[in-house]
Amino acid sequence: MCVCSGGNIRSVTLAYILRRIYRYDALAAGIKGNSSYTLDYLCKWADRIVVLEAEFKMAIPQRYHPKVVIYDVGHDVWHQANHPALVDKLYKHLAAYKI
């Protein structure tokens, strides 16, 4: 599961890369874009939870923290999913730590 703030840009981009290139069953979610119930359900489902800003880990229930991986790409400055600069940044994180 890929987690950003709204679940619309950073997490969508990473989920797309993980599905399309790596063939993972990846979903996008947002700490503000989804209810706490939905986030809990998705965290339970996920093998790995990739948060796209370090501070987002605090929104993940403590019991799921062992599943959390941090790809800190910073605040959304791209304003669109699959922006080339964001994709490049995510590929660098993937190269450093493959899920």
N, C-alpha and C positions, 0 to 999 in steps of 0.2 A: 504494500500500500504506500502511496506517495502522498505526503501531507504538506500543504502550504496554508496560507491564510484563508483564502476564499475557495480554493479547490478549482480554480478556473485557468490558471496560467502556468505557474511553475510545476505544480503537481501533475497537471494534464500533460505538459511537455515531457516530463520524466516518464509518466505512465505510457505514453505513446512510444517513446524510445524503447522502454523495456518490453512492450508487447511486440512492436514491429521488428526490432533488431535482435533482441535476446529471447524472444518467444516466452516471456514470463506472463503469468496471468496477473496483470497489474491494474490497480484502480487508483483514481485520484480522489482526494478528499480535502476538505478545508476545516480548520479549527473554528472559523467563524461561519463557514458555508454549510456546515452540517451540525445537527443536534448532538448533544453529548451521548445520547442513546445510540445514534447512528455511528458515531466515532468508536464507541465501545464495541459495538457489533463488528465493525470493520477491523478493529485492532485484534479482536479474538480470531477473526478469519485469517488474518495476515500471517505469513511466515516471517516477513521482515516489514518494518515500518520505517520508511525513509522520510525524515523531516527535512525541509528545505531551508530552515533557519534554526539555529541551535535553540533559540528560546521556545520554539514550538514543542519541544520535548515535554515541557511543563504541562501542556494541554493533553498529553497522552496519559491515561491512567497508569499509575505507578506499577501495577502488576504486569504491564506490557513493556516496561522500559528495557528488559533484556532483548527485546526484538528491535529496538530502535537503532537506526544508523543515521548519522547526521551528514547531509550534503549541504553545507551552509553556502548557498548562492547569494545570500543577501536579500534585501527588500526588492519587490517587483519594480523594476525600472523599464521593463520590456513592454508591458501593457498588451501583449498578445501571445497566445500559445505558439510554440514552435518558432519563436524569434531566433534567427541564426546565432546571435550572441549568447542567448540562453542555452541553446542546444550545445554550442561549443563548451560552455562552462560545465554543463552536465556530463558531457563526454569526458572531460578532464577528471571529474569526480568518479565516474565509472571506471576509468583507467586506474585510478589510485586505489579504489576499493570496489571490486566487483561483488555484486550482491549474490 
